[in-house]
Amino acid sequence: MKKIRQIQFHAGSQEELLPDFGMDFPYIASRAELDQYPDHFVPWHWHKAVELFYVESGEVEYNLPSEKICFPAGSGGLLNSNILHASRGISLINENVEFCHIFDASLISGGRGSRIEGKYVLPLITVPQAEMIALYPGNPVHQEILKMIRNAFDISEKEFGFEIHLRAVLSEIWIRIFQQAVPLLAQPPKLRKNNDKIKDLMIYVHQHYSEKLVISQLASAVFLSERECFRIFQECLHMTPMQYLQYYRVERALNEMQLTDKNVTEIALDAGFSAPEYFTRVFKKQKGIAPGQYLSQLRARK
């Protein structure tokens, strides 16, 4: 199982870059140590792969554009394909750790156009009302599924037939979740019309965050009015476009602090801040600590 202590992204977008994820066997198992992330927070992102997760200890809060869902230790769920989300470890007592099976749905369905894909995969991954399927141990059926999710992490890669064994277990988990989701799939679909628009807006910010960026430029780049741009950011991320730009610049600065030996001034300018003093104000407002102090503490721990 791969330990994950920071998130990586594909260049120019916020789609997560999954290390060691190969299409010859599109699967990785990860141990996400949320307390190792800045503010115990995994930034907004998405990935085409499906995520089956189990909270090993602590408590994890998943943020979706439509809602927040809390998962205490022993619970878990299925996060669907291409769903914009962020997560945070919120326990102050126990270490916040979750285990994740992350895999392309083709691992279950086999070839494109297969009967399995048509009957059991596409109906689940293409409906907006199934963004997240939460599983809690207080429900006996959920408890059995959660046990299977957790036990699947114990399948050794060194075991003969590992890939076939794992695929069989994930398929059994999938069909059980599918059965639980049948009533949900029968409901009128939610409208998720802003899902692609917010991703386009975020991608533009990620490509141009180091430049002088104004709302009119951002909105026109994705063929929206400024008013519509504001509305979509508020509806999906609960912040204004400029607040998101500042948030993302700080996230890029945090990434540089972890990966480089640059000083605060260099990091501020690289992240798109016009002056170190302005960077300090924004950083302290978001993180509750001055960037120089944060950087000193970070490098003292290395």
C-alpha positions in Angstrom: 0.0 0.0 0.0 1.4 3.4 -1.0 1.7 6.1 1.7 0.2 9.4 0.4 1.1 12.5 2.3 0.6 15.1 -0.5 -1.5 15.3 -3.6 0.0 15.6 -7.1 -1.8 17.0 -10.1 -1.7 16.6 -13.9 0.0 19.6 -15.4 -2.5 22.4 -16.1 -5.5 20.9 -14.3 -6.7 19.8 -11.0 -7.2 16.2 -11.9 -5.2 14.1 -9.5 -2.1 12.4 -10.8 -2.2 8.9 -9.5 1.3 7.5 -9.0 2.0 4.0 -10.3 -1.4 3.9 -12.0 -1.0 1.9 -15.2 -3.6 1.0 -17.7 -2.4 -2.6 -17.9 -3.8 -3.0 -14.4 -5.5 0.3 -13.5 -5.5 0.1 -9.7 -3.5 1.5 -6.7 -4.0 1.0 -3.0 -3.1 4.0 -0.9 -2.8 5.0 2.8 -3.8 8.7 3.0 -2.2 10.3 6.0 -4.3 13.4 6.2 -2.5 14.8 9.2 0.6 15.2 7.0 -1.2 17.6 4.6 -1.1 21.3 5.4 -4.1 22.0 7.7 -4.9 18.3 7.4 -6.7 19.3 4.1 -6.6 17.6 0.7 -7.4 20.4 -1.9 -10.2 20.4 -4.4 -9.6 17.9 -7.2 -11.1 15.1 -9.2 -10.0 11.9 -10.9 -11.5 9.6 -13.5 -10.8 6.6 -11.4 -13.4 5.4 -8.8 -12.4 5.5 -5.1 -13.4 2.9 -2.6 -12.3 4.2 0.8 -12.2 3.0 4.4 -11.5 5.3 7.4 -8.9 3.4 9.4 -8.6 5.9 12.3 -9.8 9.4 13.2 -12.5 11.1 11.2 -12.6 12.4 7.6 -14.9 15.0 6.2 -15.5 14.9 2.5 -16.6 18.1 0.8 -18.6 17.9 -2.4 -20.1 21.0 -4.2 -23.5 19.9 -3.0 -22.8 18.7 0.6 -20.3 17.8 3.4 -20.3 14.2 4.7 -18.4 13.0 7.7 -16.9 9.5 8.1 -15.7 8.3 11.5 -13.3 5.4 11.9 -14.8 2.2 10.6 -17.0 3.8 8.0 -16.3 4.4 4.3 -17.9 4.6 0.9 -17.6 4.9 -2.8 -16.6 8.2 -4.5 -17.7 8.1 -8.1 -15.7 8.9 -11.2 -14.9 12.6 -12.0 -16.5 14.0 -8.9 -15.0 17.3 -7.7 -14.2 16.9 -4.0 -11.9 17.8 -1.2 -11.3 16.1 2.2 -10.1 17.0 5.6 -9.0 15.0 8.7 -11.0 16.4 11.5 -10.2 14.3 14.6 -8.1 16.1 17.2 -7.6 13.0 19.2 -6.7 10.2 16.8 -4.5 10.1 13.7 -6.6 10.8 10.6 -5.9 7.9 8.2 -7.9 6.5 5.3 -7.2 3.5 3.1 -8.2 3.8 -0.6 -8.8 1.4 -3.4 -8.5 3.6 -6.5 -9.3 2.0 -9.8 -10.6 2.5 -13.3 -14.1 1.1 -13.7 -12.8 -1.0 -16.6 -11.2 -3.2 -14.0 -14.8 -4.4 -13.2 -16.4 -4.2 -16.6 -13.7 -5.6 -18.8 -13.9 -4.5 -22.4 -15.8 -1.4 -23.5 -19.3 -2.2 -24.5 -19.4 -5.4 -22.5 -22.7 -6.7 -20.9 -21.2 -6.1 -17.4 -20.4 -2.5 -18.3 -23.9 -1.9 -19.6 -25.8 -3.6 -16.7 -23.7 -2.9 -13.7 -21.0 -0.2 -14.3 -22.4 2.6 -16.4 -25.7 2.8 -14.5 -23.7 3.6 -11.4 -20.9 5.8 -12.6 -23.0 8.0 -15.0 -25.8 9.2 -12.7 -25.3 12.4 -10.8 -27.3 11.2 -7.8 -24.6 8.6 -7.0 -21.7 11.1 -6.5 -21.0 9.5 -3.2 -22.4 6.3 -1.6 -21.7 6.4 2.1 -21.4 3.2 4.2 -21.7 3.1 8.0 -21.1 0.2 10.3 -24.5 0.7 12.1 -26.2 -0.8 9.0 -25.6 -4.6 8.9 -25.4 -4.7 5.1 -23.0 -1.8 5.1 -20.9 -3.4 7.8 -20.4 -6.5 5.7 -19.3 -4.3 2.7 -17.0 -2.3 4.8 -15.4 -5.4 6.2 -14.8 -6.6 2.6 -13.3 -3.2 1.6 -10.9 -3.3 4.6 -9.9 -6.9 4.2 -9.1 -6.4 0.5 -6.1 -4.2 1.6 -4.6 -7.3 3.1 -4.3 -9.2 -0.2 -0.6 -9.3 -0.9 0.8 -8.3 -4.3 3.3 -11.1 -3.8 0.4 -13.6 -3.7 0.1 -15.8 -6.8 -2.9 -14.6 -8.9 -3.0 -11.3 -7.0 -4.6 -9.3 -9.8 -7.4 -11.9 -10.4 -8.0 -12.3 -6.7 -8.2 -8.6 -6.1 -10.5 -8.0 -9.2 -12.8 -10.7 -7.9 -13.1 -9.1 -4.5 -13.6 -5.6 -5.9 -16.3 -7.0 -8.3 -18.1 -8.5 -5.3 -17.9 -5.3 -3.4 -19.1 -3.4 -6.5 -22.2 -5.6 -7.0 -23.2 -5.3 -3.3 -22.9 -1.5 -3.5 -24.8 -1.5 -6.7 -27.6 -3.4 -5.0 -27.7 -0.8 -2.2 -27.8 2.0 -4.8 -30.8 0.7 -6.8 -33.3 2.9 -5.0 -31.0 5.9 -5.5 -30.7 5.2 -9.2 -34.4 5.1 -9.6 -34.8 8.7 -8.3 -35.0 11.6 -10.7 -31.5 12.6 -11.6 -29.9 15.6 -10.0 -28.9 18.4 -12.3 -25.2 18.8 -12.2 -24.9 21.4 -15.0 -22.1 23.4 -13.4 -19.8 20.4 -12.9 -17.9 20.9 -16.1 -18.0 24.7 -15.9 -16.3 24.9 -12.5 -13.7 22.5 -13.7 -13.0 24.6 -16.8 -12.7 27.7 -14.5 -10.4 25.9 -12.1 -8.2 24.7 -14.9 -7.8 28.2 -16.2 -6.8 29.4 -12.8 -4.3 26.6 -12.5 -2.8 27.5 -15.8 -2.5 31.2 -15.1 -2.3 31.6 -11.3 1.2 33.1 -11.6 0.0 35.9 -13.8 -2.1 39.0 -13.1 -5.6 37.6 -13.4 -8.9 39.5 -13.3 -12.4 38.3 -13.2 -13.3 39.5 -16.7 -10.4 37.6 -18.2 -11.3 34.4 -16.3 -15.0 34.6 -17.2 -14.4 35.3 -20.9 -11.9 32.5 -21.2 -14.6 29.9 -20.6 -17.4 31.9 -22.3 -19.3 33.1 -19.2 -20.4 36.4 -17.9 -18.7 37.7 -14.8 -22.0 37.3 -12.9 -22.3 33.7 -13.9 -18.6 33.1 -13.0 -19.2 34.4 -9.5 -22.4 32.3 -9.2 -20.7 29.1 -10.2 -17.8 29.5 -7.8 -20.1 30.3 -4.9 -22.4 27.4 -5.7 -19.7 24.8 -6.2 -16.8 25.9 -4.0 -18.5 28.4 -1.6 -16.0 31.1 -2.4 -15.5 33.9 -4.9 -13.2 33.5 -7.9 -10.6 35.8 -6.4 -10.8 33.9 -3.1 -10.2 30.7 -5.0 -7.2 32.3 -6.9 -5.7 33.3 -3.5 -6.4 29.9 -2.1 -4.7 28.2 -5.0 -1.7 30.5 -5.0 -1.2 29.6 -1.3 -1.5 25.9 -2.1 1.2 26.3 -4.8 3.4 28.1 -2.3 2.9 25.3 0.2 4.0 22.8 -2.5 7.1 24.8 -3.2 8.0 25.1 0.5 7.9 21.3 0.7 9.8 20.6 -2.5 12.4 23.4 -2.8 14.9 25.4 -0.8 13.6 28.8 -2.0 13.1 31.6 0.5 9.7 33.3 1.2 10.2 36.1 -1.3 11.0 33.7 -4.2 8.1 31.4 -3.3 5.7 34.4 -3.1 6.6 35.7 -6.5 6.5 32.2 -8.1 3.0 31.7 -6.7 1.8 35.0 -8.4 1.8 37.4 -5.4 2.9 40.9 -6.4 4.8 41.4 -3.1 6.0 39.3 -0.2 4.1 41.5 2.3 0.8 40.8 0.5 1.7 37.1 0.4 2.3 37.2 4.1 -1.2 38.7 4.8 -3.0 36.2 2.6 -1.0 33.2 3.9 -1.5 34.2 7.5 -5.3 34.7 7.0 -5.6 31.3 5.4 -3.2 29.3 7.6 -3.1 31.2 10.8 0.7 31.5 10.7 3.2 33.6 8.9 4.8 31.9 5.9 8.3 32.5 7.3 7.4 30.8 10.5 5.7 28.0 8.7 8.7 27.5 6.5 11.1 27.4 9.4 8.9 24.8 11.2 8.7 22.7 8.1 12.4 22.6 7.5 13.2 22.0 11.1 11.2 18.7 10.9 13.1 17.5 7.8 
